[in-house]
């Protein structure tokens, strides 16, 4: 059974999220403030996913996500879905930059949130099944992508990627030379159930370039195809 932590100060929203996820057979814990959320996330319990409101009393959601990604708790790598106001584009971008995997704007349909949660929980299992055993590792000049171990070496050094960053890289690197649109990338990340903004793909690509490219301003691996999307170089 998947364990989900819901961090939301609005009792009505918190109850809706808890009910929707519990009905899907998930074990849900809730908290209404940032300080308590950090205690839970930094504790010994493993949460498989976190639903995190941006605006919280005390410690805000951006700071919580940032602290979670810096730590080494059992939940440090759990996917984070941020809840944001519909017009709060800045929080969306900042949240993705500090390690959030996804976002959903309020007001939202419970069914949409459940779809996002299920897609994130299935992602690693689906990737493992989709990749033939002989392709467990993808090796390129200066770059190695271990699909099953979910590890990346760039220039011989291990690179720390978020879950979503790794999924984007694996998706593109599995088919060098093939061009994917932003929408295709995001639909893959969300297992076909994509409702958000395709520009989130740009943020993931930018972060990946900073981490794996020798010169992020002149990418060697992750190439932009003007007017079409992105591709992994056929090298």
N, C-alpha and C positions, 0 to 999 in steps of 0.2 A: 504494500500500500504506500503510495506517494505521500510525503509529508510536506505541507505547504504552510509558510508563515505569511499571514496577512497583516500588514502594518498600515492602519488607516484610522484617523481620528474622528471621522464622521461615522457615528454609530449606524446610521441607516445604510450607508454604502458598505460598511464593514459586515453588517448582517447579510446583505444581499450576496456579497462575494463568498462569505462563509457557507451560506446555504447552497449556492450554485456549485461550489467545489465539493462540498460534502455529499451532495446528491449524486455526484459522479464517482463516489467511492474513495475520495481522497481524505486523508487525515489533516484537519486544518487547525492551526493554532493562530490566535489573534492577539494583537496589542494595539494600543491607540497612541503611543508616543515613541519618539525616537530613542530615548535613553533605554527604555525597556526593550526595544527592538534590538539594540546593540548587545545588550546583555544576553538575550536569547541566541542571537547569531554567533556571538563569540563563545558561547558555552559548548558543552560536549555533545549536545544533540545535533543530529544531521537533518537539515531541511533540504528537500530536493528542489525547491523553488521558492522564491520570495515575491509576493505582490506588495509593492512599496509605493505609498503615496508620496508625492514630492513635498507638499506643504504639510508639515507636522509641527506640533508644539515642541519647543526645545531644540532638538537636533533634527534638521530637515532631511528629506529622503536622499538628496544628492550626497550629503556628507555621510550618511549611513552606507550608501553603496560604495563610496570611496574607501571608507574604513574597512568594510567587509572584504574588498578586493585586496587590500594591503595585508590582511591577516592570514593566519594559517589554520583557522578553525575548520571543522569538518564541513561547514556550509560555505566556505570561502569561494568555491567554484559554482555554487548553485546559480542557475539562471535567475535574473532579476527582471521583472516586468514592472515598469513604473507607471503610476496613475498620474496624469497631468490634466490641467485645465485645457480646454480646447484651443485657446489662443496663446498658450504658453510655449511658443516655439523654442525660446532660449533654454528652458528647462529640459526639453527633449534632447537638444544637441549636447548640452552639458552632461546630462544623464548618460547618454551613449558614450561620451568621451571618458567618463570615470569608471565605466565597466558594466553599465546596464545592458541587457540583451534586447530589450523590447520596450515599447510603451503603448499605452492605450489612453485615449482622451475621454474625459468625462463630459457629458453623461455617456455611458456605454451600455450595450446590451449584455446581460449576463452570459448569453450564449456565445457572444464574441470573445469574452474573457476566457471562458472555458475552452474554446477552440485554441486560443493562443497558449494556454497552460498545457493542454494536451500535446500540442505540437512541440513545445520545448521539451517536455518529458520524453517524447518519443525520438527526438532527433538523433541521439547517439546510437540507439538501437537500430534505427533505420539505416544510418550511414554504415554501420558494421555489416548489416545484411546486404546492402547494395553493392559493396566493394568486393570483387573476387579475392580469394585468399592469396593469389599470387601478386596482388597489388596492395598488400598491406602497407608497403612503404613506397612513396614516390620520391625519386632521387633526380635532382637537377644540379647543374653546376652551381656550387655554393649554397644549395638549399636541399633539405631533406624533410619530408612530411610523413610522419608515422601515423597512418590513419587509425589503426586500432589502439595504439598507445596514446594517441592524441598529443604527440610531441612534435615540435618543430625545431630544427637546427638551421641557423643561418650563419654562414661563414664559420661553421664548426662550433658555434655557441648556441646553447639552448635559448629559445625565445619564449617568453611568457605571453600567451594569448588568452583572451577571454573565450568562453565557449562559442559565442557567435562569431568571433574573428576566426577561430579555427575552422568552423563550419563553412564560412565563406571561402577561405583559402582552399580547403579540401574540395569543395564543390568546383571551383575554377581549375585547380591544378589537376583534377582527375581527367579533364578534357582540354589539354593544351590546344590553343588556337581557336577554340570555339567561342563565339561571342554570345554573351548573355546580357539581356537588358536588366535594368534595375529592378523592374517588376518580377522578372524571372528569378533573380537572386533572392528577393524577399519572399516570393512564394515558396521557394525551396526551403528557406529558413523556417518558415511557418507551416511547412507541410501542406502547401496549397491553400491554406486558409489565411490569406493576406488581406487586411482591411486598412492598413496604415499608409504612411507616406513613403513612397519609393526612395526619397532622398536619404533615408536611413542607410541605404546601401552605400552611398557616397561616404558616409561617416566611417563605416566599417572598412572600406577600401583605404581611406586616408590613414586610419590607425594601423592597418596592416603594412602599408608602405613604410611608415615610420619605423616599424619593428623588423621588417625582413629585407628591405631594399638597401643596398649599399649607398645609394643616393636617391632618397625619396622624391626629390624634385625631377629626377630623370629615371623613372621606373624601368627596371630590367625584367621583372616578373609579371607584375600586375599592370596591364596596359589599358588605357582608355581608348575606346573606339568611338570617335566623335559621332554623335547623333544616334548611336546604337547601344552603348553600354560598356562592358568590360570583358577582357579575356586574359587568360594566363598565356604568357609567351610560349610559342612552340619552339623550345630550345632543347 
